[in-house]
Amino acid sequence: MKHLPKHLQSITVCVAIIMTLAACNSGGIKVTKEDMSAAREAGRQRAMELTPATAADTMLTEIKLLDVRERENRLRSQGLNKLADTYIESFLATLDSVNPQLAEHLRQL
């Protein structure tokens, strides 16, 4: 991970935590406040990558949006709907302040 920018390292760590917790949860472990916090932070960090300046690269934006939906769907497929809801709600709430036009467009889909 040394070669990744710092913000991508943080996202990678958050996703790893969420996926570890998701794997544990499938065995009957309850979702904790820390799990919810990690999901919230991962959604927030992903939205921060979609500023209007970076959104000018439509292919990169599409890749990032697909990644957001894939993570949300992965959590849901593991029965972690609360984590998925927290992740996507945090993503959209942060996107509202980072790139309001994109956030509005996504809500209309």
Biopython code that builds the backbone (N, CA, C, O; Angstrom):
import numpy as np
from Bio.PDB.StructureBuilder import StructureBuilder

atoms = [
    (1, "MET", "N", (0.811, -1.190, 0.000)),
    (1, "MET", "CA", (0.000, 0.000, 0.000)),
    (1, "MET", "C", (0.860, 1.261, 0.000)),
    (1, "MET", "O", (0.324, 2.368, -0.057)),
    (2, "LYS", "N", (2.169, 1.116, 0.062)),
    (2, "LYS", "CA", (3.039, 2.279, 0.083)),
    (2, "LYS", "C", (2.878, 3.137, -1.165)),
    (2, "LYS", "O", (3.061, 4.353, -1.109)),
    (3, "HIS", "N", (2.538, 2.518, -2.282)),
    (3, "HIS", "CA", (2.494, 3.228, -3.552)),
    (3, "HIS", "C", (1.160, 3.925, -3.783)),
    (3, "HIS", "O", (1.036, 4.688, -4.742)),
    (4, "LEU", "N", (0.174, 3.695, -2.953)),
    (4, "LEU", "CA", (-1.120, 4.341, -3.104)),
    (4, "LEU", "C", (-1.117, 5.696, -2.414)),
    (4, "LEU", "O", (-0.462, 5.882, -1.389)),
    (5, "PRO", "N", (-1.872, 6.660, -2.999)),
    (5, "PRO", "CA", (-2.023, 7.945, -2.297)),
    (5, "PRO", "C", (-2.677, 7.718, -0.935)),
    (5, "PRO", "O", (-3.386, 6.733, -0.732)),
    (6, "LYS", "N", (-2.431, 8.632, -0.018)),
    (6, "LYS", "CA", (-2.899, 8.478, 1.360)),
    (6, "LYS", "C", (-4.416, 8.283, 1.441)),
    (6, "LYS", "O", (-4.882, 7.446, 2.214)),
    (7, "HIS", "N", (-5.204, 9.047, 0.649)),
    (7, "HIS", "CA", (-6.657, 8.910, 0.732)),
    (7, "HIS", "C", (-7.116, 7.538, 0.239)),
    (7, "HIS", "O", (-8.101, 7.003, 0.746)),
    (8, "LEU", "N", (-6.415, 6.962, -0.744)),
    (8, "LEU", "CA", (-6.785, 5.620, -1.205)),
    (8, "LEU", "C", (-6.385, 4.567, -0.181)),
    (8, "LEU", "O", (-7.065, 3.551, -0.044)),
    (9, "GLN", "N", (-5.288, 4.796, 0.539)),
    (9, "GLN", "CA", (-4.903, 3.872, 1.597)),
    (9, "GLN", "C", (-5.975, 3.842, 2.676)),
    (9, "GLN", "O", (-6.328, 2.774, 3.175)),
    (10, "SER", "N", (-6.501, 5.026, 3.042)),
    (10, "SER", "CA", (-7.547, 5.103, 4.063)),
    (10, "SER", "C", (-8.794, 4.365, 3.620)),
    (10, "SER", "O", (-9.401, 3.630, 4.399)),
    (11, "ILE", "N", (-9.175, 4.564, 2.368)),
    (11, "ILE", "CA", (-10.364, 3.889, 1.845)),
    (11, "ILE", "C", (-10.147, 2.384, 1.850)),
    (11, "ILE", "O", (-11.038, 1.624, 2.230)),
    (12, "THR", "N", (-8.970, 1.958, 1.428)),
    (12, "THR", "CA", (-8.667, 0.528, 1.396)),
    (12, "THR", "C", (-8.774, -0.073, 2.790)),
    (12, "THR", "O", (-9.319, -1.164, 2.956)),
    (13, "VAL", "N", (-8.259, 0.629, 3.786)),
    (13, "VAL", "CA", (-8.324, 0.142, 5.166)),
    (13, "VAL", "C", (-9.780, 0.080, 5.626)),
    (13, "VAL", "O", (-10.192, -0.910, 6.231)),
    (14, "CYS", "N", (-10.567, 1.127, 5.347)),
    (14, "CYS", "CA", (-11.981, 1.139, 5.748)),
    (14, "CYS", "C", (-12.753, -0.014, 5.104)),
    (14, "CYS", "O", (-13.556, -0.681, 5.756)),
    (15, "VAL", "N", (-12.496, -0.235, 3.820)),
    (15, "VAL", "CA", (-13.185, -1.329, 3.123)),
    (15, "VAL", "C", (-12.774, -2.673, 3.715)),
    (15, "VAL", "O", (-13.611, -3.559, 3.889)),
    (16, "ALA", "N", (-11.508, -2.825, 4.020)),
    (16, "ALA", "CA", (-11.042, -4.078, 4.625)),
    (16, "ALA", "C", (-11.723, -4.315, 5.966)),
    (16, "ALA", "O", (-12.116, -5.438, 6.279)),
    (17, "ILE", "N", (-11.861, -3.250, 6.757)),
    (17, "ILE", "CA", (-12.540, -3.373, 8.048)),
    (17, "ILE", "C", (-13.993, -3.765, 7.851)),
    (17, "ILE", "O", (-14.500, -4.670, 8.514)),
    (18, "ILE", "N", (-14.658, -3.076, 6.933)),
    (18, "ILE", "CA", (-16.075, -3.382, 6.677)),
    (18, "ILE", "C", (-16.244, -4.817, 6.211)),
    (18, "ILE", "O", (-17.148, -5.515, 6.671)),
    (19, "MET", "N", (-15.382, -5.268, 5.300)),
    (19, "MET", "CA", (-15.517, -6.631, 4.781)),
    (19, "MET", "C", (-15.205, -7.664, 5.863)),
    (19, "MET", "O", (-15.844, -8.715, 5.912)),
    (20, "THR", "N", (-14.245, -7.383, 6.717)),
    (20, "THR", "CA", (-13.948, -8.293, 7.825)),
    (20, "THR", "C", (-15.141, -8.379, 8.760)),
    (20, "THR", "O", (-15.538, -9.462, 9.189)),
    (21, "LEU", "N", (-15.701, -7.230, 9.066)),
    (21, "LEU", "CA", (-16.879, -7.205, 9.933)),
    (21, "LEU", "C", (-18.060, -7.902, 9.270)),
    (21, "LEU", "O", (-18.842, -8.587, 9.931)),
    (22, "ALA", "N", (-18.181, -7.725, 7.976)),
    (22, "ALA", "CA", (-19.262, -8.378, 7.250)),
    (22, "ALA", "C", (-19.113, -9.895, 7.322)),
    (22, "ALA", "O", (-20.093, -10.613, 7.521)),
    (23, "ALA", "N", (-17.892, -10.372, 7.160)),
    (23, "ALA", "CA", (-17.649, -11.813, 7.245)),
    (23, "ALA", "C", (-17.979, -12.331, 8.645)),
    (23, "ALA", "O", (-18.563, -13.404, 8.800)),
    (24, "CYS", "N", (-17.606, -11.573, 9.640)),
    (24, "CYS", "CA", (-17.910, -11.964, 11.015)),
    (24, "CYS", "C", (-19.413, -11.932, 11.270)),
    (24, "CYS", "O", (-19.950, -12.800, 11.957)),
    (25, "ASN", "N", (-20.077, -10.946, 10.726)),
    (25, "ASN", "CA", (-21.509, -10.792, 10.964)),
    (25, "ASN", "C", (-22.309, -11.948, 10.383)),
    (25, "ASN", "O", (-23.346, -12.322, 10.930)),
    (26, "SER", "N", (-21.837, -12.517, 9.280)),
    (26, "SER", "CA", (-22.585, -13.620, 8.696)),
    (26, "SER", "C", (-22.628, -14.817, 9.647)),
    (26, "SER", "O", (-23.463, -15.708, 9.487)),
    (27, "GLY", "N", (-21.740, -14.837, 10.625)),
    (27, "GLY", "CA", (-21.739, -15.890, 11.621)),
    (27, "GLY", "C", (-22.614, -15.559, 12.817)),
    (27, "GLY", "O", (-22.620, -16.311, 13.792)),
    (28, "GLY", "N", (-23.345, -14.469, 12.775)),
    (28, "GLY", "CA", (-24.268, -14.137, 13.830)),
    (28, "GLY", "C", (-23.799, -13.024, 14.756)),
    (28, "GLY", "O", (-24.483, -12.716, 15.733)),
    (29, "ILE", "N", (-22.657, -12.417, 14.479)),
    (29, "ILE", "CA", (-22.163, -11.326, 15.313)),
    (29, "ILE", "C", (-22.940, -10.059, 14.964)),
    (29, "ILE", "O", (-23.174, -9.765, 13.792)),
    (30, "LYS", "N", (-23.339, -9.308, 16.005)),
    (30, "LYS", "CA", (-24.093, -8.076, 15.792)),
    (30, "LYS", "C", (-23.216, -6.986, 15.193)),
    (30, "LYS", "O", (-22.010, -6.927, 15.431)),
    (31, "VAL", "N", (-23.863, -6.117, 14.404)),
    (31, "VAL", "CA", (-23.176, -4.953, 13.867)),
    (31, "VAL", "C", (-23.014, -3.950, 15.002)),
    (31, "VAL", "O", (-23.983, -3.608, 15.681)),
    (32, "THR", "N", (-21.795, -3.485, 15.203)),
    (32, "THR", "CA", (-21.502, -2.572, 16.305)),
    (32, "THR", "C", (-21.492, -1.122, 15.830)),
    (32, "THR", "O", (-21.586, -0.838, 14.636)),
    (33, "LYS", "N", (-21.374, -0.222, 16.792)),
    (33, "LYS", "CA", (-21.247, 1.196, 16.459)),
    (33, "LYS", "C", (-19.978, 1.437, 15.649)),
    (33, "LYS", "O", (-19.952, 2.288, 14.761)),
    (34, "GLU", "N", (-18.932, 0.685, 15.960)),
    (34, "GLU", "CA", (-17.678, 0.822, 15.227)),
    (34, "GLU", "C", (-17.858, 0.394, 13.768)),
    (34, "GLU", "O", (-17.301, 1.015, 12.864)),
    (35, "ASP", "N", (-18.639, -0.673, 13.542)),
    (35, "ASP", "CA", (-18.938, -1.114, 12.175)),
    (35, "ASP", "C", (-19.658, -0.006, 11.413)),
    (35, "ASP", "O", (-19.328, 0.301, 10.267)),
    (36, "MET", "N", (-20.646, 0.584, 12.074)),
    (36, "MET", "CA", (-21.436, 1.647, 11.448)),
    (36, "MET", "C", (-20.553, 2.854, 11.163)),
    (36, "MET", "O", (-20.684, 3.494, 10.120)),
    (37, "SER", "N", (-19.659, 3.160, 12.086)),
    (37, "SER", "CA", (-18.744, 4.282, 11.905)),
    (37, "SER", "C", (-17.806, 4.036, 10.726)),
    (37, "SER", "O", (-17.535, 4.948, 9.946)),
    (38, "ALA", "N", (-17.315, 2.815, 10.596)),
    (38, "ALA", "CA", (-16.425, 2.479, 9.480)),
    (38, "ALA", "C", (-17.164, 2.580, 8.151)),
    (38, "ALA", "O", (-16.601, 3.067, 7.171)),
    (39, "ALA", "N", (-18.418, 2.127, 8.101)),
    (39, "ALA", "CA", (-19.217, 2.225, 6.882)),
    (39, "ALA", "C", (-19.479, 3.684, 6.536)),
    (39, "ALA", "O", (-19.399, 4.077, 5.372)),
    (40, "ARG", "N", (-19.791, 4.480, 7.546)),
    (40, "ARG", "CA", (-20.035, 5.922, 7.344)),
    (40, "ARG", "C", (-18.786, 6.600, 6.786)),
    (40, "ARG", "O", (-18.871, 7.399, 5.854)),
    (41, "GLU", "N", (-17.641, 6.282, 7.353)),
    (41, "GLU", "CA", (-16.382, 6.891, 6.912)),
    (41, "GLU", "C", (-16.013, 6.453, 5.494)),
    (41, "GLU", "O", (-15.528, 7.266, 4.707)),
    (42, "ALA", "N", (-16.231, 5.197, 5.164)),
    (42, "ALA", "CA", (-15.923, 4.713, 3.813)),
    (42, "ALA", "C", (-16.795, 5.428, 2.783)),
    (42, "ALA", "O", (-16.305, 5.821, 1.724)),
    (43, "GLY", "N", (-18.082, 5.599, 3.085)),
    (43, "GLY", "CA", (-18.972, 6.330, 2.173)),
    (43, "GLY", "C", (-18.555, 7.780, 2.023)),
    (43, "GLY", "O", (-18.565, 8.326, 0.920)),
    (44, "ARG", "N", (-18.192, 8.398, 3.128)),
    (44, "ARG", "CA", (-17.764, 9.795, 3.107)),
    (44, "ARG", "C", (-16.503, 9.966, 2.272)),
    (44, "ARG", "O", (-16.416, 10.875, 1.447)),
    (45, "GLN", "N", (-15.530, 9.095, 2.487)),
    (45, "GLN", "CA", (-14.265, 9.206, 1.762)),
    (45, "GLN", "C", (-14.461, 8.988, 0.263)),
    (45, "GLN", "O", (-13.832, 9.657, -0.556)),
    (46, "ARG", "N", (-15.331, 8.053, -0.086)),
    (46, "ARG", "CA", (-15.563, 7.793, -1.516)),
    (46, "ARG", "C", (-16.196, 9.009, -2.181)),
    (46, "ARG", "O", (-15.839, 9.355, -3.307)),
    (47, "ALA", "N", (-17.130, 9.659, -1.495)),
    (47, "ALA", "CA", (-17.781, 10.846, -2.057)),
    (47, "ALA", "C", (-16.782, 11.991, -2.215)),
    (47, "ALA", "O", (-16.880, 12.776, -3.158)),
    (48, "MET", "N", (-15.830, 12.086, -1.300)),
    (48, "MET", "CA", (-14.839, 13.161, -1.366)),
    (48, "MET", "C", (-13.976, 13.074, -2.628)),
    (48, "MET", "O", (-13.353, 14.058, -3.025)),
    (49, "GLU", "N", (-13.941, 11.921, -3.242)),
    (49, "GLU", "CA", (-13.171, 11.731, -4.473)),
    (49, "GLU", "C", (-13.900, 12.256, -5.697)),
    (49, "GLU", "O", (-13.314, 12.311, -6.778)),
    (50, "LEU", "N", (-15.153, 12.642, -5.558)),
    (50, "LEU", "CA", (-15.963, 13.033, -6.709)),
    (50, "LEU", "C", (-16.240, 14.529, -6.749)),
    (50, "LEU", "O", (-17.380, 14.948, -6.948)),
    (51, "THR", "N", (-15.208, 15.325, -6.563)),
    (51, "THR", "CA", (-15.355, 16.769, -6.676)),
    (51, "THR", "C", (-15.679, 17.119, -8.133)),
    (51, "THR", "O", (-15.399, 16.325, -9.031)),
    (52, "PRO", "N", (-16.258, 18.286, -8.375)),
    (52, "PRO", "CA", (-16.545, 18.667, -9.766)),
    (52, "PRO", "C", (-15.308, 18.615, -10.670)),
    (52, "PRO", "O", (-15.420, 18.274, -11.848)),
    (53, "ALA", "N", (-14.142, 18.945, -10.137)),
    (53, "ALA", "CA", (-12.920, 18.905, -10.945)),
    (53, "ALA", "C", (-12.600, 17.477, -11.393)),
    (53, "ALA", "O", (-12.239, 17.255, -12.549)),
    (54, "THR", "N", (-12.731, 16.518, -10.489)),
    (54, "THR", "CA", (-12.445, 15.129, -10.866)),
    (54, "THR", "C", (-13.597, 14.522, -11.651)),
    (54, "THR", "O", (-13.396, 13.582, -12.419)),
    (55, "ALA", "N", (-14.802, 15.049, -11.466)),
    (55, "ALA", "CA", (-15.966, 14.529, -12.183)),
    (55, "ALA", "C", (-15.906, 14.860, -13.670)),
    (55, "ALA", "O", (-16.670, 14.303, -14.459)),
    (56, "ALA", "N", (-15.008, 15.758, -14.059)),
    (56, "ALA", "CA", (-14.843, 16.075, -15.477)),
    (56, "ALA", "C", (-14.344, 14.861, -16.257)),
    (56, "ALA", "O", (-14.594, 14.747, -17.457)),
    (57, "ASP", "N", (-13.651, 13.968, -15.590)),
    (57, "ASP", "CA", (-13.210, 12.712, -16.208)),
    (57, "ASP", "C", (-14.344, 11.711, -16.055)),
    (57, "ASP", "O", (-14.440, 11.020, -15.041)),
    (58, "THR", "N", (-15.202, 11.637, -17.065)),
    (58, "THR", "CA", (-16.426, 10.836, -16.942)),
    (58, "THR", "C", (-16.147, 9.351, -16.732)),
    (58, "THR", "O", (-16.878, 8.688, -15.996)),
    (59, "MET", "N", (-15.115, 8.824, -17.359)),
    (59, "MET", "CA", (-14.827, 7.400, -17.186)),
    (59, "MET", "C", (-14.418, 7.111, -15.740)),
    (59, "MET", "O", (-14.873, 6.132, -15.148)),
    (60, "LEU", "N", (-13.564, 7.955, -15.178)),
    (60, "LEU", "CA", (-13.147, 7.770, -13.794)),
    (60, "LEU", "C", (-14.340, 7.900, -12.850)),
    (60, "LEU", "O", (-14.471, 7.133, -11.897)),
    (61, "THR", "N", (-15.199, 8.865, -13.119)),
    (61, "THR", "CA", (-16.410, 9.049, -12.302)),
    (61, "THR", "C", (-17.293, 7.809, -12.372)),
    (61, "THR", "O", (-17.782, 7.338, -11.346)),
    (62, "GLU", "N", (-17.498, 7.282, -13.566)),
    (62, "GLU", "CA", (-18.315, 6.080, -13.719)),
    (62, "GLU", "C", (-17.720, 4.901, -12.966)),
    (62, "GLU", "O", (-18.449, 4.139, -12.331)),
    (63, "ILE", "N", (-16.414, 4.745, -13.031)),
    (63, "ILE", "CA", (-15.749, 3.647, -12.324)),
    (63, "ILE", "C", (-15.963, 3.785, -10.818)),
    (63, "ILE", "O", (-16.259, 2.805, -10.134)),
    (64, "LYS", "N", (-15.812, 5.006, -10.307)),
    (64, "LYS", "CA", (-15.992, 5.227, -8.872)),
    (64, "LYS", "C", (-17.435, 4.990, -8.446)),
    (64, "LYS", "O", (-17.680, 4.432, -7.377)),
    (65, "LEU", "N", (-18.394, 5.409, -9.275)),
    (65, "LEU", "CA", (-19.801, 5.194, -8.945)),
    (65, "LEU", "C", (-20.161, 3.713, -8.986)),
    (65, "LEU", "O", (-20.934, 3.232, -8.157)),
    (66, "LEU", "N", (-19.600, 2.996, -9.948)),
    (66, "LEU", "CA", (-19.831, 1.547, -9.991)),
    (66, "LEU", "C", (-19.260, 0.875, -8.757)),
    (66, "LEU", "O", (-19.860, -0.051, -8.213)),
    (67, "ASP", "N", (-18.102, 1.340, -8.315)),
    (67, "ASP", "CA", (-17.482, 0.790, -7.113)),
    (67, "ASP", "C", (-18.366, 1.032, -5.886)),
    (67, "ASP", "O", (-18.518, 0.149, -5.043)),
    (68, "VAL", "N", (-18.941, 2.218, -5.792)),
    (68, "VAL", "CA", (-19.833, 2.536, -4.666)),
    (68, "VAL", "C", (-21.010, 1.571, -4.651)),
    (68, "VAL", "O", (-21.334, 1.001, -3.609)),
    (69, "ARG", "N", (-21.649, 1.387, -5.797)),
    (69, "ARG", "CA", (-22.811, 0.483, -5.862)),
    (69, "ARG", "C", (-22.410, -0.963, -5.616)),
    (69, "ARG", "O", (-23.156, -1.720, -4.995)),
    (70, "GLU", "N", (-21.238, -1.349, -6.099)),
    (70, "GLU", "CA", (-20.779, -2.725, -5.885)),
    (70, "GLU", "C", (-20.573, -2.985, -4.399)),
    (70, "GLU", "O", (-20.962, -4.039, -3.896)),
    (71, "ARG", "N", (-19.967, -2.037, -3.693)),
    (71, "ARG", "CA", (-19.754, -2.205, -2.252)),
    (71, "ARG", "C", (-21.084, -2.267, -1.516)),
    (71, "ARG", "O", (-21.279, -3.096, -0.627)),
    (72, "GLU", "N", (-21.987, -1.388, -1.895)),
    (72, "GLU", "CA", (-23.312, -1.399, -1.262)),
    (72, "GLU", "C", (-23.998, -2.749, -1.491)),
    (72, "GLU", "O", (-24.533, -3.341, -0.553)),
    (73, "ASN", "N", (-23.981, -3.230, -2.724)),
    (73, "ASN", "CA", (-24.635, -4.502, -3.040)),
    (73, "ASN", "C", (-23.950, -5.686, -2.376)),
    (73, "ASN", "O", (-24.615, -6.647, -1.990)),
    (74, "ARG", "N", (-22.623, -5.628, -2.238)),
    (74, "ARG", "CA", (-21.895, -6.705, -1.557)),
    (74, "ARG", "C", (-22.336, -6.799, -0.096)),
    (74, "ARG", "O", (-22.562, -7.891, 0.424)),
    (75, "LEU", "N", (-22.454, -5.651, 0.554)),
    (75, "LEU", "CA", (-22.918, -5.644, 1.947)),
    (75, "LEU", "C", (-24.337, -6.193, 2.044)),
    (75, "LEU", "O", (-24.636, -6.994, 2.929)),
    (76, "ARG", "N", (-25.206, -5.767, 1.140)),
    (76, "ARG", "CA", (-26.605, -6.251, 1.158)),
    (76, "ARG", "C", (-26.678, -7.760, 0.906)),
    (76, "ARG", "O", (-27.475, -8.463, 1.528)),
    (77, "SER", "N", (-25.843, -8.245, -0.007)),
    (77, "SER", "CA", (-25.873, -9.674, -0.316)),
    (77, "SER", "C", (-25.416, -10.519, 0.863)),
    (77, "SER", "O", (-25.729, -11.707, 0.943)),
    (78, "GLN", "N", (-24.669, -9.896, 1.785)),
    (78, "GLN", "CA", (-24.232, -10.599, 2.985)),
    (78, "GLN", "C", (-25.210, -10.386, 4.133)),
    (78, "GLN", "O", (-24.946, -10.781, 5.269)),
    (79, "GLY", "N", (-26.341, -9.756, 3.826)),
    (79, "GLY", "CA", (-27.353, -9.543, 4.851)),
    (79, "GLY", "C", (-27.064, -8.372, 5.773)),
    (79, "GLY", "O", (-27.644, -8.273, 6.854)),
    (80, "LEU", "N", (-26.177, -7.490, 5.355)),
    (80, "LEU", "CA", (-25.784, -6.355, 6.186)),
    (80, "LEU", "C", (-26.452, -5.075, 5.692)),
    (80, "LEU", "O", (-25.784, -4.107, 5.329)),
    (81, "ASN", "N", (-27.768, -5.091, 5.686)),
    (81, "ASN", "CA", (-28.519, -3.960, 5.151)),
    (81, "ASN", "C", (-28.283, -2.668, 5.913)),
    (81, "ASN", "O", (-28.224, -1.600, 5.304)),
    (82, "LYS", "N", (-28.147, -2.739, 7.233)),
    (82, "LYS", "CA", (-27.900, -1.517, 8.008)),
    (82, "LYS", "C", (-26.556, -0.900, 7.638)),
    (82, "LYS", "O", (-26.451, 0.319, 7.501)),
    (83, "LEU", "N", (-25.530, -1.729, 7.475)),
    (83, "LEU", "CA", (-24.229, -1.207, 7.061)),
    (83, "LEU", "C", (-24.308, -0.619, 5.657)),
    (83, "LEU", "O", (-23.751, 0.446, 5.391)),
    (84, "ALA", "N", (-25.003, -1.318, 4.758)),
    (84, "ALA", "CA", (-25.157, -0.819, 3.391)),
    (84, "ALA", "C", (-25.900, 0.510, 3.379)),
    (84, "ALA", "O", (-25.508, 1.436, 2.668)),
    (85, "ASP", "N", (-26.978, 0.609, 4.166)),
    (85, "ASP", "CA", (-27.736, 1.863, 4.253)),
    (85, "ASP", "C", (-26.862, 2.994, 4.779)),
    (85, "ASP", "O", (-26.885, 4.104, 4.248)),
    (86, "THR", "N", (-26.097, 2.709, 5.815)),
    (86, "THR", "CA", (-25.218, 3.723, 6.397)),
    (86, "THR", "C", (-24.164, 4.166, 5.393)),
    (86, "THR", "O", (-23.883, 5.358, 5.267)),
    (87, "TYR", "N", (-23.584, 3.214, 4.684)),
    (87, "TYR", "CA", (-22.560, 3.504, 3.689)),
    (87, "TYR", "C", (-23.108, 4.423, 2.593)),
    (87, "TYR", "O", (-22.510, 5.455, 2.288)),
    (88, "ILE", "N", (-24.249, 4.044, 2.002)),
    (88, "ILE", "CA", (-24.769, 4.812, 0.868)),
    (88, "ILE", "C", (-25.345, 6.152, 1.327)),
    (88, "ILE", "O", (-25.234, 7.145, 0.609)),
    (89, "GLU", "N", (-25.954, 6.192, 2.504)),
    (89, "GLU", "CA", (-26.473, 7.471, 3.017)),
    (89, "GLU", "C", (-25.332, 8.447, 3.293)),
    (89, "GLU", "O", (-25.449, 9.637, 3.000)),
    (90, "SER", "N", (-24.249, 7.958, 3.847)),
    (90, "SER", "CA", (-23.082, 8.806, 4.104)),
    (90, "SER", "C", (-22.477, 9.287, 2.791)),
    (90, "SER", "O", (-22.087, 10.449, 2.668)),
    (91, "PHE", "N", (-22.401, 8.392, 1.816)),
    (91, "PHE", "CA", (-21.877, 8.758, 0.504)),
    (91, "PHE", "C", (-22.700, 9.891, -0.101)),
    (91, "PHE", "O", (-22.144, 10.900, -0.536)),
    (92, "LEU", "N", (-24.034, 9.726, -0.129)),
    (92, "LEU", "CA", (-24.893, 10.737, -0.751)),
    (92, "LEU", "C", (-24.906, 12.049, 0.031)),
    (92, "LEU", "O", (-24.918, 13.124, -0.569)),
    (93, "ALA", "N", (-24.904, 11.971, 1.348)),
    (93, "ALA", "CA", (-24.901, 13.187, 2.163)),
    (93, "ALA", "C", (-23.619, 13.992, 1.935)),
    (93, "ALA", "O", (-23.662, 15.218, 1.828)),
    (94, "THR", "N", (-22.496, 13.309, 1.862)),
    (94, "THR", "CA", (-21.228, 13.995, 1.616)),
    (94, "THR", "C", (-21.177, 14.520, 0.190)),
    (94, "THR", "O", (-20.686, 15.622, -0.054)),
    (95, "LEU", "N", (-21.683, 13.733, -0.747)),
    (95, "LEU", "CA", (-21.688, 14.154, -2.146)),
    (95, "LEU", "C", (-22.531, 15.414, -2.324)),
    (95, "LEU", "O", (-22.239, 16.233, -3.196)),
    (96, "ASP", "N", (-23.576, 15.578, -1.506)),
    (96, "ASP", "CA", (-24.389, 16.794, -1.553)),
    (96, "ASP", "C", (-23.542, 18.040, -1.372)),
    (96, "ASP", "O", (-23.801, 19.060, -2.011)),
    (97, "SER", "N", (-22.539, 17.977, -0.517)),
    (97, "SER", "CA", (-21.704, 19.161, -0.286)),
    (97, "SER", "C", (-20.505, 19.214, -1.229)),
    (97, "SER", "O", (-20.009, 20.299, -1.536)),
    (98, "VAL", "N", (-20.040, 18.069, -1.686)),
    (98, "VAL", "CA", (-18.857, 18.018, -2.544)),
    (98, "VAL", "C", (-19.214, 18.293, -4.007)),
    (98, "VAL", "O", (-18.520, 19.041, -4.694)),
    (99, "ASN", "N", (-20.305, 17.680, -4.471)),
    (99, "ASN", "CA", (-20.717, 17.800, -5.867)),
    (99, "ASN", "C", (-22.245, 17.706, -5.933)),
    (99, "ASN", "O", (-22.782, 16.656, -6.285)),
    (100, "PRO", "N", (-22.953, 18.797, -5.596)),
    (100, "PRO", "CA", (-24.414, 18.768, -5.504)),
    (100, "PRO", "C", (-25.114, 18.351, -6.796)),
    (100, "PRO", "O", (-26.150, 17.689, -6.750)),
    (101, "GLN", "N", (-24.562, 18.730, -7.943)),
    (101, "GLN", "CA", (-25.189, 18.355, -9.213)),
    (101, "GLN", "C", (-25.172, 16.843, -9.411)),
    (101, "GLN", "O", (-26.171, 16.256, -9.827)),
    (102, "LEU", "N", (-24.057, 16.227, -9.118)),
    (102, "LEU", "CA", (-23.961, 14.771, -9.256)),
    (102, "LEU", "C", (-24.872, 14.078, -8.254)),
    (102, "LEU", "O", (-25.535, 13.096, -8.588)),
    (103, "ALA", "N", (-24.906, 14.583, -7.037)),
    (103, "ALA", "CA", (-25.773, 13.991, -6.000)),
    (103, "ALA", "C", (-27.239, 14.054, -6.430)),
    (103, "ALA", "O", (-27.976, 13.079, -6.281)),
    (104, "GLU", "N", (-27.653, 15.186, -6.956)),
    (104, "GLU", "CA", (-29.037, 15.333, -7.423)),
    (104, "GLU", "C", (-29.329, 14.379, -8.569)),
    (104, "GLU", "O", (-30.389, 13.755, -8.616)),
    (105, "HIS", "N", (-28.390, 14.273, -9.484)),
    (105, "HIS", "CA", (-28.562, 13.360, -10.612)),
    (105, "HIS", "C", (-28.715, 11.909, -10.140)),
    (105, "HIS", "O", (-29.574, 11.182, -10.640)),
    (106, "LEU", "N", (-27.902, 11.495, -9.199)),
    (106, "LEU", "CA", (-27.974, 10.125, -8.685)),
    (106, "LEU", "C", (-29.291, 9.866, -7.971)),
    (106, "LEU", "O", (-29.832, 8.763, -8.053)),
    (107, "ARG", "N", (-29.805, 10.848, -7.285)),
    (107, "ARG", "CA", (-31.092, 10.676, -6.576)),
    (107, "ARG", "C", (-32.257, 10.544, -7.544)),
    (107, "ARG", "O", (-33.281, 9.953, -7.202)),
    (108, "GLN", "N", (-32.113, 11.086, -8.744)),
    (108, "GLN", "CA", (-33.181, 11.010, -9.730)),
    (108, "GLN", "C", (-33.204, 9.671, -10.463)),
    (108, "GLN", "O", (-34.193, 9.337, -11.116)),
    (109, "LEU", "N", (-32.133, 8.913, -10.360)),
    (109, "LEU", "CA", (-32.064, 7.611, -11.050)),
    (109, "LEU", "C", (-32.890, 6.566, -10.378)),
    (109, "LEU", "O", (-32.934, 5.424, -10.836)),
]
sb = StructureBuilder()
sb.init_structure("model")
sb.init_model(0)
sb.init_chain("A")
sb.init_seg("    ")
for serial, (resi, resn, name, xyz) in enumerate(atoms, 1):
    if name == "N":
        sb.init_residue(resn, " ", resi, " ")
    sb.init_atom(name, np.array(xyz, "f"), 0.0, 1.0, " ", f" {name:<3s}", serial, name[0])
structure = sb.get_structure()
